[in-house]
Amino acid sequence: MRKVSTLLRVVALSPVPMFGQDTVLRVYADQKNQAHVVYKNDKTTLVAGERGQVGIDSIQLADDGRTAGWLVLYADPDGGSPFAGTLVLWRDKVLRRLQADQTFWSWAFYAHARRVAYHVGPTHGEDKSHCELHDVESGRLLASWDGDLDDARRPAWTRGLEH
């Protein structure tokens, strides 16, 4: 009984897909700027675009093999370059949409895709970087930090973030 219990714990906590779970190979945008999720089993899923979406950027695949994410780009009302206004997290479906009042500059999965960290700020110049850490499943804010991303004393969860 102890061996079965140990095996179940390993399977439940494993960051690697097991027992037929679909492994995400890649995510790409088509000519209409819609996201497609491609799985190892050759299945491809078209993800409905967000209202006003003009593209996607900063595509990342998590180390769990099942979770992916990307930034949704929107047209700049002032005619400049598109800005990243939504972070989409995918695990067999759109799991979470995180939005910011400012533009997303960078983001990263953390803790085997159980958490996501991001850096948001104005489109031009910032005194301090504003970073947040969220739980992927619930979207709940776990931590926030304002400071210099070049500071060696910054929180560990901000290490994958950039200016």
N, C-alpha and C positions, 0 to 999 in steps of 0.2 A: 504494500500500500504506500509506503514511503517513496518508492521509486516512481509510482504513478503521480503522486502529489508533486514531486520534484520536477518531473517531465512537464506537467501542466503549468507549473510556475515558469519554467524556462520558455515554453511556447507563448504564454501570455505576456511575458516581459521582453521577448525577443524583438529587436528592431528589424529583423529580416523577415520578409513575407514567408509564410508557411502554409501548407495544406491548401494549395490552389488559389491563394490570394493573388490578385493581379498585381504584377510588378510594373510600375510606370517606367517606360524607357525614355520618353522625351515629351516635351510640350512644344508646340510651334504655333505660329499665327499664319492663317491663310491670306489670300489676296484681299479678303474683305475684313482683315484684322481680327478675325475670330480665333479663339484658342482651340486647339485640338490636343487631346491627351492620347498618347500612343502607348499601348501596353505590350509587354513581352509576348503575349499570346496572339499578337497581330490585331487585337481589337483597338479601334480608334473611336473616341468619343468627342463630338463637337460640343463645345461649351457655349451656351448662349452669351452673347456680349452684353456688357452693361450699357445702360442708356447713355448715349454721347461718346461711347468708346471709339477711339481712332487707332488703337494699337495695343500691344502688350510689350512688356520689357522685363528685364531682370528675372528671367525664368530660373527657378531652382528646384532640384529634386532632393528630397530629404533622404537621410541614410536608412530610413525604415523601408524604402523601396515602394511605398504606397502613397506617400504624400508629396504633393508638388505645390508650387505657388508661383505667382507672377504679379507684376504690377500692371494695372490698367491705365492706359494713357488717354488723356482727354485733350481736346483742342484748347489752346490758350486763348481766352477771349480778346487779348490784346494783340493777337496775331503772331506771337512768338512760338518757340518750340513747344510741343505737347508736354504736359506735366503729368506726373504719376499721382493719381488721386485715390486709388483703391488698391488694396492688397487682397488678392483672391487666394484662398487656401483650398486645395482639392484633395479629397481622399474618397474615391469612388463617386463623388458628387461634389458640388460646391459646398464645402464644409463651413466656411466662414468668409465673410467679406469685412475687412477692416478699412475704415475710411479715416482720413485726416483733414483738418482744416487747412493744412499747408501741403506741400508736395513731399512725397516719399523720396528720400535720397538713397537709402539702402535698407536692406532687410536680410535676415538670416534665420534659419531653423536653429533651435537650441534644444538640448535634452532629448535627443532621438525623436524629433518632430512633435514632442508634447508641448513645446513652447515656441513662440516666434518673437523675435526682437526686431525693432525697426527704428530708423532715424528719420524724422520729419523736420522740415524747416521751410523758411520762405524761399521763393525762387531765386532771390538775389541777396546774398550776404546774410550772415547770422553771427551774433555775438557768442552764442553757446549752442551746442547741438542738443536737441530734445530727443531722447530715446525712450522707448517703452518696451516692456516685456509682457506678453499676453499668453494666456493658456489657449492652446489651439482648439480644444473641444468646446469650451464655454465662451471663449472670447474675453474672459475676465482679465482686467488689468492686474498684473502681479507686481510690477515695479515700474518706476519711471526715474529718469535721471537727466539732469541738465548739466552740461559741462563740455570740456574739450576732449574730442575723440583721440587726440594725440597724447593725452595724459596717461601715463603708465598706471596710475592708481584708479582708473575708471573701473566700474563693475565688470566682472568676468563675462556676464551675458552680453556686453556691448562689444566684445572683441571682434566679432565678425562684421561689424558695421563700419562704414566709411563715410567721408564727407561727401 
